[in-house]
Amino acid sequence: MVDVRRSGERYPGGEPEAGIQSWHAFSFGPHYDPDNLRFGALIACNEERLAPGAGFDEHPHSHTEIVTWVVEGELTHRDSTGHETRVRPGDVQRLSSAAGVRHVERNDGAGPLTFVQMWLAPLRPGGEPSYEIVRGIADSTPYAVPGAGAMLHPRRLAAGERTAVPDAPYVYVHVVRGQVRLAEDRLGPGDAARITDARDLELLGESAAEVLLWEMSNARTTPERT
């Protein structure tokens, strides 16, 4: 089963007057939708745009695996475990908030910053926070988030190039840029597809494209998290 969600269906958020624009794929904050709480392990897929100097001041998270993919610009990350990092396009950043962590996210650069941040429910709540960044992850190299029973597959496609969709109970496809075709559906920037029991599916690049695919095996009850 393939459920396509268009970029225009996302819930708007952020603080535009403060240089923060957000688009949420799942029920988020004031946009409560009991029919759109999660898919597999995924509980948030937020597109964030920060103007120069804008950002999210220190705030808490718990019981969440937070994975960040920068599209344009450079993200400054600081957290209460002592990490301070600049995250750039092609890097994968993961913050396991576990029983609780606080962090800051800012655009300290001179140009705009765009990133996709994805939250996953852990298999087991609690524990100690942890942090990891992988620099310049190679095309099609999977990134495992074992704490959520999930695998991220970044894919960069040339026009006319095909790539297999992982066979899995749950696959979430998010188009970062470009145009792709999934079966009979054409997907553009910000569009997503939620695939249940994926088997023998392919993505076709109709232009140069960048896509994030989540391969997931779990759909357990979401623990209390922030």
C-alpha positions in Angstrom: 0.0 0.0 0.0 1.3 3.4 -1.0 -0.1 6.6 0.7 1.2 9.7 -1.0 1.2 13.0 1.0 1.8 16.2 -0.8 4.0 19.1 0.4 1.0 21.4 0.4 -0.8 19.1 3.0 1.9 19.7 5.6 1.0 21.7 8.7 2.6 25.1 8.8 4.5 26.2 11.9 7.4 28.1 13.2 7.7 31.8 13.8 8.0 33.6 10.4 8.4 37.0 12.1 11.5 35.5 13.9 12.9 34.0 10.7 11.7 30.5 11.4 9.5 28.6 8.9 8.4 25.0 9.6 6.3 22.4 7.8 5.2 19.3 9.7 4.3 16.0 8.1 2.7 14.6 11.3 0.5 15.8 14.0 2.5 18.5 15.8 1.9 21.1 18.5 -1.3 23.0 17.8 -2.0 20.9 14.7 -3.3 17.8 16.6 -4.6 15.1 14.3 -5.3 11.7 16.0 -5.2 10.0 12.6 -1.7 11.3 11.8 0.4 10.6 14.8 3.0 8.3 13.4 4.1 5.9 10.6 6.2 2.9 11.7 8.7 4.4 14.1 8.5 7.9 12.6 6.7 10.4 14.7 7.8 13.7 13.0 9.3 14.8 9.7 9.8 18.6 9.9 11.1 20.8 7.1 12.8 23.8 8.8 14.0 27.0 7.3 16.0 29.5 9.4 17.0 32.9 8.3 20.6 34.1 9.2 20.7 34.6 13.0 17.5 32.7 13.6 17.1 29.5 15.6 15.6 27.5 18.3 16.7 28.5 21.8 17.5 25.8 24.3 14.6 23.4 24.7 14.2 19.8 26.1 13.5 16.5 24.4 13.0 13.0 25.8 12.3 9.5 24.6 13.1 10.4 21.0 15.7 9.5 18.4 16.3 12.8 16.5 18.0 12.6 13.0 18.8 15.8 11.1 19.7 16.2 7.4 20.9 19.6 6.2 19.8 20.6 2.7 21.3 24.0 2.4 23.5 26.1 4.7 25.1 25.1 8.0 23.3 24.2 11.3 24.9 25.0 14.7 24.0 22.4 17.3 24.7 22.6 21.0 23.4 20.2 23.7 23.5 19.7 27.4 25.8 16.7 27.1 28.6 19.1 25.9 28.5 18.7 22.1 28.8 21.7 19.9 28.8 20.9 16.1 28.3 22.5 12.7 26.2 20.2 10.5 26.5 20.6 6.8 24.8 19.2 3.7 25.6 15.5 3.3 26.1 15.0 7.1 23.8 12.8 9.2 23.3 13.9 12.8 21.6 11.8 15.5 20.7 12.9 19.0 19.2 10.2 21.2 17.4 12.2 23.9 16.7 9.1 26.1 15.5 10.1 29.5 16.1 13.8 28.8 18.4 16.3 27.0 18.4 19.9 26.1 19.7 21.5 22.9 20.0 24.6 20.8 19.7 24.8 17.0 20.7 28.0 15.2 21.7 29.4 11.8 24.9 31.3 12.6 25.8 31.7 8.9 25.3 34.5 6.5 22.9 32.6 4.2 19.7 30.7 4.6 19.5 27.3 6.3 17.2 24.5 5.3 17.1 21.1 7.1 14.9 18.1 7.5 14.5 16.8 11.0 13.0 13.4 11.7 11.9 12.0 15.1 11.6 8.3 15.8 10.1 6.5 18.7 12.7 4.3 20.5 12.1 0.6 21.1 12.8 1.2 24.8 12.4 4.5 26.6 14.8 5.9 29.1 18.6 5.5 29.3 21.4 8.0 28.8 21.5 10.5 26.0 24.0 10.0 23.1 25.1 11.9 20.1 26.7 11.0 16.7 27.5 12.8 13.5 28.6 11.1 10.3 30.3 13.5 7.9 29.6 13.4 4.2 27.8 10.1 4.1 28.3 8.4 0.8 25.4 8.0 -1.7 23.2 5.0 -0.9 25.2 4.3 2.3 22.6 3.3 5.0 22.6 4.8 8.4 21.3 2.6 11.2 19.3 3.9 14.1 19.1 0.6 16.1 17.4 2.2 19.1 14.3 2.7 16.9 14.6 -0.4 14.7 15.1 1.8 11.6 17.6 2.5 8.8 18.0 5.7 6.8 18.9 5.4 3.1 20.0 8.7 1.5 19.7 8.4 -2.3 20.9 10.8 -4.9 19.6 10.1 -8.4 20.5 11.3 -11.8 17.7 11.8 -14.4 16.7 8.4 -15.7 18.4 6.5 -12.8 16.5 3.9 -10.8 17.0 2.8 -7.2 15.3 0.0 -5.3 12.9 0.8 -2.4 13.8 -1.4 0.6 11.5 -4.3 1.2 10.2 -3.7 4.7 7.0 -3.5 6.8 7.2 0.3 6.7 9.1 2.6 4.3 8.8 6.4 4.4 10.0 8.3 1.3 10.7 12.0 1.6 11.8 14.0 -1.5 14.3 16.6 -0.6 14.8 18.0 -4.1 14.0 17.1 -7.7 11.3 14.9 -9.3 11.0 11.1 -8.9 8.4 8.6 -9.9 7.2 5.8 -7.6 5.0 3.3 -9.4 2.3 5.6 -11.0 2.9 8.6 -8.7 5.1 11.5 -9.5 6.7 13.1 -6.4 8.3 16.5 -6.1 10.1 18.5 -3.4 8.5 18.1 0.0 6.2 15.2 -1.1 6.3 12.0 0.8 5.0 8.4 0.4 4.1 6.1 3.3 4.5 2.5 2.1 3.2 -0.5 4.0 4.7 -4.0 3.3 6.9 -2.6 0.5 7.9 -5.3 -2.1 9.8 -4.9 -5.4 9.3 -1.2 -5.7 11.6 1.3 -7.4 12.1 5.0 -7.6 12.9 6.6 -10.9 14.6 9.9 -11.1 12.7 12.1 -13.6 15.4 14.8 -12.9 18.4 15.0 -10.6 16.9 14.3 -7.2 17.8 13.7 -3.6 15.5 11.4 -1.5 15.5 10.1 2.1 14.1 6.6 2.6 13.3 5.2 6.1 13.2 1.5 6.3 11.4 0.5 9.5 10.3 -2.6 11.2 8.5 -1.4 14.3 5.2 0.4 14.9 5.0 0.1 18.7 3.0 2.5 20.9 4.6 5.9 21.0 6.2 6.5 24.4 5.6 9.9 26.1 8.1 12.2 24.4 8.9 15.8 23.6 
